[in-house]
């Protein structure tokens, strides 16, 4: 009974992997019914607060690395975000107690190194490899040692253990084949030999777990205008303690709609039927023509006047001599308080942006279009959603200052900051939450510096591709020699 509750709690946490990442951990946990909220971290718990104070100053790569390692040691069953909460705290205590630490607190550097090493050993032992699956179009992590048998199937791939006791299936459906609603109805239908132990459905994803007398299953699908993609894991119930952690690692790696610069067409493209009145769920990313290639891609800029480029001040924090299209750019003004900077780039190729600035605050969940970095020096367009003053989107490295537009093509803001050590899955960043500089703040900054935006184009009811192409020629990549 405890195993069932634990797996249901893990499924609830994993379901949240496709929602925007917030600065806290999921509120459902192992050993509790999926409907019951996890107990909040007590404000008066000095041990918890001390651990949090020690964890948060660590580099982002180490914070995420510890969470990932604790997945592999079997102590953590949630989203790898790098933020500290009760799940992370309990996982650290659990590992240390098993390691023989009689009075565990926050682990010192030696213990943290041991956790990372233990996770790495377990990951390598499973030969866990995150890679694209061309048959289904997804990116997913596969434990290739236990799942050594691989075979093609319609719309996907099957990986299976030699004895057939563990199976991982990937699957994709074209829009005319099925819908998320139909799929959810089918896999949650009552069955004489199968019980659904957890289920959740949102407009753009579903997660369902189930059990039979001898087996367990985890099913996850995501939907976008281009279709439905996902995976199913089925395994012998007796293997639960070992396979449960593989399920968590696989779910953490899952990217349903990846589009890398090398794989995508060298043009702005939208999936059939995609409009900005209907948010594109999942990391739908398309590449624009490669504008620059350089050793270090530090951000994105918007041409706001002849020879003038607007960007975020964070893009310049580690670069005193930015370049645009290989040519030196002069820093005209930096306003760190508002998170903005203005550059002079006489040689920048592109047209002055014809944008209206959005005059109102973004509503939570509002559909957005983002022109950011593609991870290789070029520009990529992706769909996103508003979280008030934050953006949830699958932005790639080099996206500080990324241009954010609303469904009518108005400037909603710029991405204020991109992490220096982002979590990448097969070289692609999954959706995360990023702070925004409001478009109205950008307008005030430009006005103070003698710049008035050009006449706006009419983008009402436009498609993602149309909105993106309307401003693509005004977006440039910033590099640092």
PAFI-834676 format. One record per residue (C-alpha): chain; residue in one letter; residue number from 1; x, y, z. Coordinates in nm, 4 decimals. Example, Ala and Ser with C-alpha at 12.3 -4.5 7.8 and 13.67 -1.06 7.14 Angstrom:
A/A/1/1.2300/-0.4500/0.7800
A/S/2/1.3670/-0.1060/0.7140
This chain:
A/X/1/0.0000/0.0000/0.0000
A/X/2/0.2894/0.2339/0.0833
A/X/3/0.4531/0.1528/-0.2531
A/X/4/0.1312/0.2483/-0.4336
A/X/5/0.1011/0.5774/-0.2443
A/X/6/0.4673/0.6526/-0.3034
A/X/7/0.4389/0.5984/-0.6772
A/X/8/0.1197/0.8037/-0.6968
A/X/9/0.2980/1.0879/-0.5214
A/X/10/0.5899/1.0604/-0.7617
A/X/11/0.3506/1.0684/-1.0560
A/X/12/0.1882/1.3822/-0.9196
A/X/13/0.5266/1.5487/-0.8912
A/X/14/0.6324/1.4376/-1.2377
A/X/15/0.3103/1.5653/-1.3887
A/X/16/0.4243/1.9127/-1.2860
A/X/17/0.7355/1.8817/-1.5000
A/X/18/0.5471/2.0208/-1.7976
A/X/19/0.4078/2.3188/-1.6077
A/X/20/0.6055/2.6421/-1.5763
A/X/21/0.8885/2.6037/-1.3280
A/X/22/0.8329/2.8232/-1.0257
A/X/23/1.0587/2.9081/-0.7372
A/X/24/0.9286/2.6261/-0.5244
A/X/25/0.8923/2.2505/-0.5378
A/X/26/0.5707/2.0585/-0.6148
A/X/27/0.3159/2.0323/-0.3385
A/X/28/0.2518/1.6595/-0.3556
A/X/29/0.4918/1.4023/-0.2293
A/X/30/0.5680/1.0373/-0.1666
A/X/31/0.3646/0.8574/0.0942
A/X/32/0.0717/1.1018/0.0686
A/X/33/-0.2460/1.0803/-0.1389
A/X/34/-0.2121/1.2701/-0.4666
A/X/35/-0.4933/1.5051/-0.3624
A/X/36/-0.3403/1.6051/-0.0301
A/X/37/-0.0980/1.8987/-0.0204
A/X/38/0.2486/1.8299/0.1108
A/X/39/0.3266/1.9883/0.4439
A/X/40/0.4869/2.3257/0.3959
A/X/41/0.8369/2.3843/0.5196
A/X/42/0.7833/2.5086/0.8745
A/X/43/0.8994/2.8652/0.9105
A/X/44/1.0143/2.7828/1.2636
A/X/45/1.2255/2.4811/1.1603
A/X/46/1.5818/2.6078/1.2144
A/X/47/1.7435/2.2999/1.0544
A/X/48/1.5412/2.3433/0.7365
A/X/49/1.6102/2.7171/0.7208
A/X/50/1.9822/2.6614/0.7809
A/X/51/1.9944/2.4007/0.5021
A/X/52/1.8095/2.6345/0.2667
A/X/53/2.0490/2.9190/0.3478
A/X/54/2.3437/2.6908/0.2692
A/X/55/2.1917/2.5442/-0.0487
A/X/56/2.0784/2.8589/-0.2283
A/X/57/2.4228/3.0278/-0.2642
A/X/58/2.5626/2.7182/-0.4397
A/X/59/2.6174/2.7524/-0.8165
A/X/60/2.3065/2.6635/-1.0142
A/X/61/2.4837/2.3721/-1.1837
A/X/62/2.5693/2.2183/-0.8458
A/X/63/2.2166/2.2675/-0.7069
A/X/64/2.0616/2.0949/-1.0062
A/X/65/2.3362/1.8348/-1.0061
A/X/66/2.2583/1.7415/-0.6463
A/X/67/1.8889/1.6993/-0.7226
A/X/68/1.9653/1.4903/-1.0293
A/X/69/2.2089/1.2737/-0.8340
A/X/70/1.9514/1.2205/-0.5584
A/X/71/1.7059/1.0953/-0.8223
A/X/72/1.9580/0.8268/-0.9123
A/X/73/2.0260/0.7354/-0.5501
A/X/74/1.6500/0.6882/-0.5031
A/X/75/1.6060/0.9752/-0.2559
A/X/76/1.4422/1.2469/-0.4711
A/X/77/1.1364/1.1999/-0.6909
A/X/78/1.0618/1.5428/-0.8247
A/X/79/1.1494/1.8153/-1.0716
A/X/80/1.5119/1.9204/-1.1168
A/X/81/1.4862/2.2979/-1.0740
A/X/82/1.7762/2.3960/-0.8513
A/X/83/1.5340/2.5501/-0.6004
A/X/84/1.5168/2.4369/-0.2396
A/X/85/1.2092/2.2922/-0.0757
A/X/86/1.0953/2.0153/0.1543
A/X/87/1.1559/1.7437/-0.1051
A/X/88/1.5190/1.8436/-0.1536
A/X/89/1.5701/1.8741/0.2205
A/X/90/1.4228/1.5314/0.2926
A/X/91/1.6248/1.3762/0.0099
A/X/92/1.9516/1.5164/0.1473
A/X/93/1.8693/1.3829/0.4948
A/X/94/1.7708/1.0435/0.3552
A/X/95/2.0959/0.9987/0.1654
A/X/96/2.3106/1.1034/0.4592
A/X/97/2.1347/0.8677/0.7004
A/X/98/2.1945/0.5762/0.4651
A/X/99/2.5556/0.6863/0.4309
A/X/100/2.5966/0.6500/0.8082
A/X/101/2.5874/1.0141/0.9106
A/X/102/2.4289/0.9925/1.2538
A/X/103/2.3515/1.3663/1.2758
A/X/104/2.2775/1.4783/0.9214
A/X/105/2.2377/1.8462/0.8507
A/X/106/2.3246/2.0238/0.5310
A/X/107/2.6003/1.8190/0.3655
A/X/108/2.9490/1.9639/0.3623
A/X/109/3.1575/1.9786/0.0451
A/X/110/3.2889/1.6246/0.0917
A/X/111/2.9402/1.4799/0.1378
A/X/112/2.8053/1.6773/-0.1584
A/X/113/3.0859/1.5357/-0.3714
A/X/114/2.9883/1.1884/-0.2513
A/X/115/2.6250/1.2467/-0.3502
A/X/116/2.7268/1.3657/-0.6962
A/X/117/2.9606/1.0697/-0.7376
A/X/118/2.6934/0.8216/-0.6275
A/X/119/2.4454/0.9683/-0.8746
A/X/120/2.7001/0.9607/-1.1555
A/X/121/2.7862/0.5983/-1.0791
A/X/122/2.4186/0.4947/-1.0868
A/X/123/2.3545/0.6888/-1.4060
A/X/124/2.6528/0.5329/-1.5796
A/X/125/2.5617/0.1877/-1.4529
A/X/126/2.2256/0.2243/-1.6293
A/X/127/2.4008/0.3755/-1.9331
A/X/128/2.1377/0.6474/-1.9255
A/X/129/2.1513/0.8385/-2.2537
A/X/130/1.9377/1.1408/-2.3414
A/X/131/1.8890/1.1684/-2.7164
A/X/132/1.6356/1.2384/-2.9913
A/X/133/1.4051/0.9569/-3.0986
A/X/134/1.3534/1.0272/-3.4701
A/X/135/1.0613/0.7853/-3.4982
A/X/136/0.8429/0.9829/-3.2542
A/X/137/1.0134/1.3231/-3.2727
A/X/138/1.0720/1.3490/-2.8973
A/X/139/1.3879/1.3773/-2.6896
A/X/140/1.4018/1.1244/-2.4095
A/X/141/1.6481/0.9579/-2.1733
A/X/142/1.6869/0.5823/-2.2174
A/X/143/1.8596/0.3509/-1.9660
A/X/144/2.0292/0.1494/-2.2377
A/X/145/2.1853/-0.1175/-2.0181
A/X/146/1.8627/-0.2570/-1.8701
A/X/147/1.6661/-0.1768/-2.1862
A/X/148/1.9043/-0.3274/-2.4371
A/X/149/1.6465/-0.4479/-2.6916
A/X/150/1.5354/-0.1825/-2.9378
A/X/151/1.2794/-0.2198/-3.2149
A/X/152/1.0754/0.0164/-3.4359
A/X/153/0.6999/0.0471/-3.4088
A/X/154/0.4372/0.2619/-3.5733
A/X/155/0.5000/0.6248/-3.4780
A/X/156/0.7732/0.5471/-3.2285
A/X/157/1.0298/0.3108/-3.0807
A/X/158/1.0273/0.0311/-2.8251
A/X/159/1.3066/-0.0338/-2.5751
A/X/160/1.2766/-0.3490/-2.3670
A/X/161/1.4723/-0.5489/-2.1133
A/X/162/1.6055/-0.8885/-2.2186
A/X/163/1.3507/-1.0709/-2.0049
A/X/164/1.0614/-0.8506/-2.1195
A/X/165/0.9821/-0.7298/-1.7677
A/X/166/1.0427/-0.3595/-1.8475
A/X/167/0.9244/-0.1822/-2.1638
A/X/168/0.9588/0.1803/-2.2743
A/X/169/0.7483/0.2828/-2.5746
A/X/170/0.7559/0.6201/-2.7484
A/X/171/0.4658/0.7202/-2.9702
A/X/172/0.3488/1.0115/-3.1834
A/X/173/0.0101/1.0802/-3.3389
A/X/174/-0.0726/1.3211/-3.6193
A/X/175/-0.3580/1.5666/-3.5476
A/X/176/-0.6040/1.3620/-3.7521
A/X/177/-0.5189/1.0366/-3.5721
A/X/178/-0.6251/1.1260/-3.2186
A/X/179/-0.6580/1.4025/-2.9608
A/X/180/-0.5382/1.4300/-2.6053
A/X/181/-0.8994/1.4013/-2.4854
A/X/182/-0.9582/1.0810/-2.6797
A/X/183/-0.6289/0.9345/-2.5625
A/X/184/-0.7053/1.0190/-2.2006
A/X/185/-1.0512/0.8612/-2.2245
A/X/186/-0.9045/0.5433/-2.3687
A/X/187/-0.6215/0.4927/-2.1208
A/X/188/-0.8352/0.5746/-1.8164
A/X/189/-1.1289/0.3544/-1.9209
A/X/190/-1.2204/0.0964/-1.6533
A/X/191/-1.0644/-0.2449/-1.7036
A/X/192/-1.1170/-0.5732/-1.5270
A/X/193/-0.7458/-0.6345/-1.4754
A/X/194/-0.6104/-0.2779/-1.4437
A/X/195/-0.6599/-0.0028/-1.1878
A/X/196/-0.5768/0.3632/-1.2507
A/X/197/-0.3782/0.4849/-0.9495
A/X/198/-0.3231/0.8447/-1.0593
A/X/199/-0.4462/1.0630/-1.3437
A/X/200/-0.4187/1.4265/-1.4424
A/X/201/-0.5121/1.6021/-1.7630
A/X/202/-0.4564/1.9578/-1.8734
A/X/203/-0.5168/2.1149/-2.2156
A/X/204/-0.1627/2.0335/-2.3258
A/X/205/-0.0561/1.7213/-2.1345
A/X/206/-0.1682/1.4153/-1.9424
A/X/207/-0.0149/1.1739/-1.6950
A/X/208/-0.1743/0.8426/-1.5986
A/X/209/-0.0334/0.5672/-1.3785
A/X/210/-0.1862/0.2265/-1.3298
A/X/211/-0.1424/-0.1168/-1.1805
A/X/212/-0.2379/-0.4723/-1.2548
A/X/213/-0.1915/-0.7677/-1.0250
A/X/214/0.1722/-0.7989/-1.1331
A/X/215/0.2625/-0.4776/-1.3141
A/X/216/0.2828/-0.0993/-1.3010
A/X/217/0.2672/0.1626/-1.5744
A/X/218/0.3439/0.5304/-1.6247
A/X/219/0.1972/0.7108/-1.9294
A/X/220/0.2686/1.0662/-2.0303
A/X/221/0.1653/1.2577/-2.3436
A/X/222/0.1866/1.6191/-2.4543
A/X/223/-0.0152/1.7928/-2.7242
A/X/224/0.0583/2.0722/-2.9687
A/X/225/-0.1097/2.1786/-3.2919
A/X/226/0.1247/1.9398/-3.4732
A/X/227/-0.0071/1.6341/-3.2891
A/X/228/0.0344/1.4317/-2.9720
A/X/229/0.3627/1.2787/-2.8521
A/X/230/0.4593/1.0845/-2.5450
A/X/231/0.5792/0.7641/-2.3873
A/X/232/0.4660/0.4695/-2.1791
A/X/233/0.6682/0.2653/-1.9307
A/X/234/0.5396/-0.0703/-1.8171
A/X/235/0.7206/-0.2966/-1.5718
A/X/236/0.6951/-0.5864/-1.3323
A/X/237/0.5746/-0.4657/-0.9934
A/X/238/0.8498/-0.6627/-0.8207
A/X/239/1.1056/-0.4335/-0.9885
A/X/240/0.9415/-0.1200/-0.8494
A/X/241/1.2172/0.0085/-0.6174
A/X/242/1.4730/0.0032/-0.8996
A/X/243/1.2541/0.1037/-1.1934
A/X/244/1.0682/0.3829/-1.0106
A/X/245/1.3828/0.5956/-1.0099
A/X/246/1.4327/0.5263/-1.3817
A/X/247/1.0782/0.6494/-1.4450
A/X/248/1.1597/0.9747/-1.2663
A/X/249/1.4845/1.0207/-1.4609
A/X/250/1.3113/0.9469/-1.7918
A/X/251/1.0269/1.1877/-1.7138
A/X/252/1.2752/1.4612/-1.6172
A/X/253/1.4453/1.4187/-1.9548
A/X/254/1.1299/1.4164/-2.1698
A/X/255/1.1012/1.6949/-2.4295
A/X/256/0.7951/1.6297/-2.6474
A/X/257/0.8475/1.8878/-2.9235
A/X/258/1.2172/1.9681/-2.9603
A/X/259/1.3428/2.1610/-3.2596
A/X/260/1.7147/2.2345/-3.2694
A/X/261/1.8908/2.4744/-3.5024
A/X/262/2.0374/2.1880/-3.7017
A/X/263/1.7091/2.0000/-3.7344
A/X/264/1.4687/2.2833/-3.8064
A/X/265/1.4140/2.4561/-4.1412
A/X/266/1.6212/2.7692/-4.1857
A/X/267/1.3122/2.9882/-4.1811
A/X/268/1.0407/3.0995/-3.9452
A/X/269/0.7788/2.8233/-3.9411
A/X/270/0.4676/2.7464/-3.7381
A/X/271/0.2952/2.4151/-3.6911
A/X/272/-0.0233/2.3788/-3.8945
A/X/273/-0.3129/2.5585/-3.7289
A/X/274/-0.0978/2.7348/-3.4706
A/X/275/-0.2211/3.0838/-3.3912
A/X/276/-0.1390/3.3182/-3.1131
A/X/277/-0.4947/3.3072/-2.9914
A/X/278/-0.4240/2.9455/-2.9017
A/X/279/-0.1053/2.8918/-2.6981
A/X/280/0.1449/2.6454/-2.8333
A/X/281/0.2093/2.4061/-2.5418
A/X/282/0.5424/2.2466/-2.4865
A/X/283/0.8810/2.3555/-2.6188
A/X/284/0.7868/2.4371/-2.9774
A/X/285/1.1037/2.5952/-3.1150
A/X/286/1.1839/2.6844/-3.4746
A/X/287/1.5125/2.8186/-3.6043
A/X/288/1.5567/3.1393/-3.7964
A/X/289/1.8479/3.1906/-4.0328
A/X/290/2.1814/3.1824/-3.8574
A/X/291/2.2804/3.5452/-3.8087
A/X/292/2.6088/3.5123/-3.6228
A/X/293/2.8542/3.2471/-3.5139
A/X/294/3.1041/3.3194/-3.2405
A/X/295/3.2735/3.1579/-2.9467
A/X/296/3.0450/3.3054/-2.6808
A/X/297/2.6832/3.4012/-2.7385
A/X/298/2.5794/3.6410/-2.4659
A/X/299/2.2365/3.7654/-2.5650
A/X/300/1.9806/3.9059/-2.8051
A/X/301/1.9296/4.2637/-2.9214
A/X/302/1.6442/4.4524/-3.0902
A/X/303/1.7196/4.7243/-3.3463
A/X/304/1.5163/5.0197/-3.2184
A/X/305/1.6687/5.2997/-3.4281
A/X/306/1.9340/5.3250/-3.7010
A/X/307/2.2532/5.1986/-3.5398
A/X/308/2.0853/5.1492/-3.1982
A/X/309/2.0179/4.8120/-3.0354
A/X/310/1.8203/4.7482/-2.7156
A/X/311/1.9128/4.4520/-2.4948
A/X/312/1.9154/4.3425/-2.1312
A/X/313/2.1892/4.4700/-1.9045
A/X/314/2.2578/4.1139/-1.7868
A/X/315/2.3822/4.0243/-2.1361
A/X/316/2.6724/4.2649/-2.0822
A/X/317/2.7699/4.1693/-1.7280
A/X/318/3.0498/3.9404/-1.8441
A/X/319/3.1254/4.1199/-2.1711
A/X/320/3.2738/4.4675/-2.1849
A/X/321/3.3166/4.4544/-2.5648
A/X/322/3.0056/4.3042/-2.7252
A/X/323/2.9908/4.2353/-3.0965
A/X/324/2.7027/4.2222/-3.3418
A/X/325/2.7463/4.0301/-3.6677
A/X/326/3.1175/4.0115/-3.5895
A/X/327/3.1554/4.3893/-3.5576
A/X/328/3.2289/4.5804/-3.2384
A/X/329/2.9349/4.7493/-3.0647
A/X/330/2.9690/5.0477/-2.8310
A/X/331/2.7811/5.0509/-2.5006
A/X/332/2.5803/5.3764/-2.4987
A/X/333/2.3790/5.3352/-2.1778
A/X/334/2.3356/5.0703/-1.9081
A/X/335/2.0498/5.0916/-1.6594
A/X/336/2.1053/4.7966/-1.4283
A/X/337/1.8141/4.9027/-1.2084
A/X/338/1.5695/4.8504/-1.4916
A/X/339/1.7717/4.5682/-1.6465
A/X/340/1.8260/4.7391/-1.9828
A/X/341/2.1136/4.8523/-2.2027
A/X/342/2.1466/5.0460/-2.5264
A/X/343/2.4208/4.9715/-2.7790
A/X/344/2.5528/5.1561/-3.0809
A/X/345/2.6176/4.9219/-3.3719
A/X/346/2.6665/5.1119/-3.6950
A/X/347/2.7347/4.7919/-3.8858
A/X/348/2.4342/4.5976/-3.7613
A/X/349/2.2368/4.4581/-4.0526
A/X/350/1.8611/4.4660/-4.0121
A/X/351/1.5633/4.6963/-4.0125
A/X/352/1.4377/4.9145/-3.7330
A/X/353/1.1660/4.7297/-3.5428
A/X/354/0.8105/4.8384/-3.6262
A/X/355/0.6546/4.7510/-3.2922
A/X/356/0.3853/4.8823/-3.0687
A/X/357/0.4593/4.8488/-2.6986
A/X/358/0.1951/4.6629/-2.5039
A/X/359/0.0115/4.9059/-2.2781
A/X/360/-0.1156/4.6658/-2.0114
A/X/361/0.0219/4.3966/-1.7838
A/X/362/0.0284/4.0374/-1.9079
A/X/363/-0.2409/3.8021/-1.7831
A/X/364/-0.1265/3.4703/-1.6330
A/X/365/-0.1220/3.1983/-1.8977
A/X/366/-0.1344/3.4422/-2.1899
A/X/367/0.0223/3.3114/-2.5110
A/X/368/0.3505/3.4752/-2.6133
A/X/369/0.6070/3.4548/-2.8926
A/X/370/0.9761/3.4759/-2.8082
A/X/371/1.2724/3.5455/-3.0342
A/X/372/1.5788/3.4260/-2.8485
A/X/373/1.9059/3.2461/-2.9024
A/X/374/1.9203/2.9060/-3.0704
A/X/375/2.2172/2.7904/-2.8619
A/X/376/2.4584/2.8256/-3.1536
A/X/377/2.4813/3.1956/-3.2295
A/X/378/2.1628/3.2319/-3.4318
A/X/379/1.8054/3.3316/-3.3553
A/X/380/1.5157/3.0955/-3.2794
A/X/381/1.1470/3.1626/-3.2302
A/X/382/0.9550/2.9724/-2.9656
A/X/383/0.6149/2.9834/-2.8036
A/X/384/0.5741/3.0735/-2.4383
A/X/385/0.3243/3.1632/-2.1702
A/X/386/0.3012/3.4514/-1.9291
A/X/387/0.3350/3.4083/-1.5576
A/X/388/0.2640/3.7722/-1.4773
A/X/389/0.6066/3.9353/-1.4713
A/X/390/0.7715/3.6104/-1.5795
A/X/391/0.7873/3.4030/-1.8953
A/X/392/0.7678/3.0251/-1.9283
A/X/393/0.9379/2.9095/-2.2482
A/X/394/1.2033/2.6648/-2.3780
A/X/395/1.4733/2.9273/-2.4313
A/X/396/1.8152/2.8170/-2.5449
A/X/397/2.1550/2.9560/-2.4362
A/X/398/2.2253/3.3104/-2.5506
A/X/399/1.8727/3.4339/-2.4724
A/X/400/1.9360/3.7231/-2.2320
A/X/401/1.7433/4.0115/-2.3841
A/X/402/1.5194/3.7804/-2.5905
A/X/403/1.2296/3.9730/-2.7470
A/X/404/0.8850/3.8783/-2.6129
A/X/405/0.5711/3.9608/-2.8150
A/X/406/0.2040/3.9181/-2.7317
A/X/407/-0.0541/3.7575/-2.9618
A/X/408/-0.1052/4.0883/-3.1453
A/X/409/0.2636/4.1376/-3.2113
A/X/410/0.3106/4.4097/-2.9483
A/X/411/0.6317/4.4203/-2.7460
A/X/412/0.5498/4.2644/-2.4086
A/X/413/0.9053/4.2834/-2.2792
A/X/414/1.2581/4.1449/-2.2852
A/X/415/1.3981/3.8448/-2.1018
A/X/416/1.5830/4.0077/-1.8133
A/X/417/1.8254/3.7269/-1.7419
A/X/418/1.9244/3.3820/-1.8671
A/X/419/2.1060/3.1443/-1.6267
A/X/420/2.4794/3.1081/-1.6714
A/X/421/2.4523/2.7294/-1.6300
A/X/422/2.1192/2.6235/-1.7815
A/X/423/1.9921/2.2676/-1.7569
A/X/424/2.0137/2.1141/-2.1038
A/X/425/1.8648/1.7867/-2.2245
A/X/426/2.0532/1.6567/-2.5285
A/X/427/2.1727/2.0130/-2.5823
A/X/428/1.8190/2.1553/-2.5656
A/X/429/1.6767/2.3541/-2.2741
A/X/430/1.3292/2.2469/-2.1564
A/X/431/1.0670/2.5072/-2.0596
A/X/432/1.1657/2.7147/-1.7573
A/X/433/1.0580/3.0388/-1.5937
A/X/434/1.2464/3.3609/-1.6716
A/X/435/1.2077/3.7183/-1.5388
A/X/436/1.0844/3.9845/-1.7806
A/X/437/1.1569/4.3530/-1.8250
A/X/438/0.8124/4.4963/-1.9013
A/X/439/0.7694/4.6514/-2.2462
A/X/440/0.6459/4.9731/-2.0865
A/X/441/0.9703/4.9980/-1.8899
A/X/442/1.1602/4.9476/-2.2155
A/X/443/0.9600/5.2253/-2.3805
A/X/444/1.0384/5.4686/-2.0984
A/X/445/1.4076/5.3793/-2.1212
A/X/446/1.4117/5.4396/-2.4976
A/X/447/1.2240/5.7688/-2.4668
A/X/448/1.4759/5.8950/-2.2109
A/X/449/1.7479/5.8160/-2.4613
A/X/450/1.5798/6.0014/-2.7469
A/X/451/1.4376/5.7013/-2.9306
A/X/452/1.0762/5.6656/-3.0434
A/X/453/0.9585/5.3256/-3.1722
A/X/454/0.8622/5.3071/-3.5396
A/X/455/0.5057/5.2690/-3.6633
A/X/456/0.3565/4.9376/-3.5578
A/X/457/0.2443/4.6669/-3.7979
A/X/458/-0.1092/4.5249/-3.7680
A/X/459/-0.0649/4.1730/-3.6297
A/X/460/-0.4118/4.1073/-3.4916
A/X/461/-0.5138/3.7407/-3.5245
A/X/462/-0.1792/3.6560/-3.6845
A/X/463/-0.0122/3.3166/-3.6748
A/X/464/0.3025/3.2517/-3.4752
A/X/465/0.5044/3.2496/-3.7951
A/X/466/0.3599/3.5806/-3.9127
A/X/467/0.4220/3.7567/-3.5823
A/X/468/0.7764/3.6212/-3.5612
A/X/469/0.8635/3.7047/-3.9213
A/X/470/0.7335/4.0584/-3.8714
A/X/471/1.0116/4.1350/-3.6243
A/X/472/1.2751/3.8736/-3.7165
A/X/473/1.4695/4.1140/-3.9350
A/X/474/1.5082/4.3477/-3.6390
A/X/475/1.6553/4.0917/-3.3974
A/X/476/2.0292/4.0351/-3.3751
A/X/477/2.2576/3.8100/-3.1753
A/X/478/2.5171/3.9531/-2.9356
A/X/479/2.8510/3.7800/-2.8993
A/X/480/3.1637/3.8297/-2.6952
A/X/481/3.5130/3.7696/-2.8358
